[in-house]
């Protein structure tokens, strides 16, 4: 199974604020544009193709969100722990009112199918 996850995130924060918030959510440590926790390795990227008008398109607007997260499991984490940790991260992002959509091979195992259900998230 491929454990790689890309999470598209949209909010009205700058890159440093997003990094800091993700570090708080995961209890992780920040190094440059990445956050490392016991469960997740996250690299945060500001999307160069961000487009204010395209980000609200119903089908693929998430491709134009402000940020994406490249996420992989921390070493020696079990698959079920990884899925739960990723789900917790998504739920926390949504609780801030941020939009987040996960793209991975196991979206259906995540809350709201990784953000595709309801798209309110």
N, C-alpha and C positions, 0 to 999 in steps of 0.2 A: 504494500500500500504506500502511496505517495503521501507523506505527512505535510508537505509544503502548503501554506495558506497565504493568500493575499487578501487583505481586508481593506476595502476602500472606505475612507472616512471623510465626512464633510461636516465642518463646523466653522464658525467665524473666529477662530483662534489662529495665532501664528505658530510656526513650527516648534519653537522652544516651549510654548505652552502645551502643545499636544504631547511632546516628549515628556515633559514634567508630569502631566496628568496620567499618562500611561505608566510611568514609573511608580506613581502613587497607587494606581489600581493594582498593579502586579507585585508591589513591594520589591521592585527591581532596582537595579543600579544603572545609571546613565553613563554611557561612554560615547561621546560625539553624538551621532544620530541614532544610536541604538539603546535598547533597554534589555538587560539580562535579568531574568528571575530564576527561581528554582524550577519553574515549569516551562517558561517560554523564552525564546530568543527573538527579539523584535527589532527590525530595522525600519525607521520611519522616513518616508520620502514625501516631499512637497511635489505635487504633480505639475509639470510644466504646461500640460495641456488643459489646465483648469479653465473652465468656461462657465461663466455665470448663467448664461441662458440655457446651455445644454444640460447642466447638472440636474434640472428638474424634469427631464424627459422620463416618461414612465418605464420604458423598456431598458435602455442602457445609459441613462443619465449618470449612474454611479461611476462610469468610466471618466467622467469629468469632475469628480469630487476634488477637493483641495489636496488630499493626502492619500497615500496608501501605506499599509504596513506589510512588510515581508515577515512572515512568522514561521519559525521552525521549532520543534520541541527541544527543550534543554536535554542534555545528555542523560541517559539512564531514566527517563520518564516513561511510564507505561502509557500505552495508547489511550486508555480510558481517562487517565489523569490529564493528558494533553487535550482531549476533547472537552472535558469539564472546564479546564483552565481557559481555553479559548471561548467557551460559552460564557464564562464569568466575565471575561474581558468585553465581549459583545454587549452583555446585559448592562455592564457599567457604563459603556459608551452611550448606549441608548438612554440610560437614566439621566445623563447630562443633557439630553435633547439632541445629541449628535446623531447623524445618519451613519450607519455602518453596514456594509454588505461584505460577507465573506465569500471568496471564491476558492473552492477546494474540492477534493474528491469525496468528501463526506459531509457536505452542507446539510443534508437531511437529518444528520445527527445533532445538529446545533440548534439552539433556540431560534424560533421563527425561520427555520431552514436557512440559517446563516444571514437572515435579514431580508430574504426574498419575500416572505409572507407578510402581507400588510404594508410593507414599505413605509410604515410610519416611523420606523426606527432610526 
